[in-house]
Amino acid sequence: MKFVLLTVVLAGGSFLFLSADSQPAVPDAPDFNLTREIEVVPPDPNLQAVRVATWNIERGTELDLISSELASNPADLLLLQEVDLRTVRANEKDVAAELARRLQLNAAFGTEFEELGQEKNGHAAYIGQATLTRLPIRKSRVLRFQRQSGFWKPHSWIPSSIPLMQRRLGSRIALVTELDFQGRLLVVYNAHLESRSAGPIQSAQLDEILADLKQYPPHTAVILGGDLNTKYMPSTFLHKLQKQGFESATGTRVERTHAIAMSLDWIFASGAVRLDEGQVRRNFKGSDHYPVYADLVAR
């Protein structure tokens, strides 16, 4: 029987959860401002070649297909968005923990929203971001954006049980994970920017990430990736980050990463690392988004 160790990181300490289930125990009401770290295997501090990928997995409802695709195309650092926790649509699974177990990676999870209308058996349901990796995790935290859309707020006249009317509590986040890479700090921003905006909210949330980054020393190795929801004028966002010293995994190319002809998903690097061999994998099944893959190289 295989045990899975979960760590919920709190100010001043940690809580550990140990379970023999494929779906480890989680708090009934996770604190939106805390992360949950999932330890499955010993990390590899000597990892030199790192394959990084980002993928919006569309709630993880096609979990078997998603895990099969990722197992066949392994990455050492995975940035996943729209990762469900105990929702009806994802068969009440802890998608982050299940993928960590199946892929033999450790993970950090940050809660974005409570999904109203997706709960069952008295347990609330959530969605968020998960960063899975073979690299040692120093710590993780949630960067909850100040600029938000009011679109998702519940109203008495909107039925949350209807998928197209989905109501939520919470707000958009970047999951920030500090890793060890070749003996140095690697800061990973796993972002899911607002979708209900023609660009201004996404731009403001990106500014909040750039402001948060200033707490680290210059030339710190940084990965910024995820679903940036750049469906309107994506080149504007590309140029904005280029001016801040970031390079895209796909260079100057604006690539389609969604089934409906949109450029939403990116991996950027700055500081002491760069990205090589970046490509969008449009052969993947299991989500309406396509993953972006690249090789992480120390400068």
FENKA-V414108 format. One line per field, one symbol per residue. ss: DSSP state (A for helix, B for strand, O for the rest). psi: psi as a letter, one per 30 degrees, with the letter a starting at -180 (. if undefined). burial: + if it has 16 or more other ideal C-beta (glycine too) atoms within 10 Angstrom, else -. A space follows every 50 residues. Layout:
BEGIN
ss: ???
psi: ???
burial: ???
END
This chain:
BEGIN
ss: OOOBBBBBBBOOBBBBBBBOOOOOOOOOOOOOOOBBBBBOOOOOOOOOOB BBBBBBBBBOOOAAAAAAAAAAOOOOBBBBBBBBBOOOOOOOOBAAAAAA AAAOOBBBBBBBBBBBOOOBOOBOOBBBBBBBBOOOBBBBBBBBOOOOOO OOOOOOOOOOOOAAAOBBBBOOBBBBBBBBBOOBBBBBBBBBOOOOOOOA AAAAAAAAAAAAAOOOOOOOBBBBBBBOOOOOOAAAAAAAAAAOOOBBOO OOOOOOOBOOOOOOBBBBBBOOBBBBBBBBBOOOOOOOBOBBBBBBBBO
psi: kklkkkkjklkgalkkkkkglfjlklkeikkfgllkkjjelkljfgkekk kklkkjghfgfheeeeeeeeefiklfjkjklijljglefghglieeeeee eefhlllkkkkelkjkfglkhgklklkakkjklflkjelllkjkkeklkg efkkkfgjjffkefgkllkalklkjkkklkjhglkjkkjjkjlkfikgee eeeeeeeeeeeefffllkgkkkkjlajfhhfjiffeeeeeeefggkkkfg bgkjkkglfhhkjeklklklbgllklhklkigfklflflklkllkkkk.
burial: ---+-++++-------+-----++-+---+-+-+++++-+--+---+--+ +++++++++++++--++-++----+++++++++++++-++-+++++++++ +++-+++++++++++++++----++++++++++++++--++++++-++-- -+-------+-----+++-+++++++++++++--++++++++++--+-+- ++++++-++--++------++++++++++++--+--++--+----+++++ ----+-++---++++++++++++++--+-+---+-++-++++++++---
END
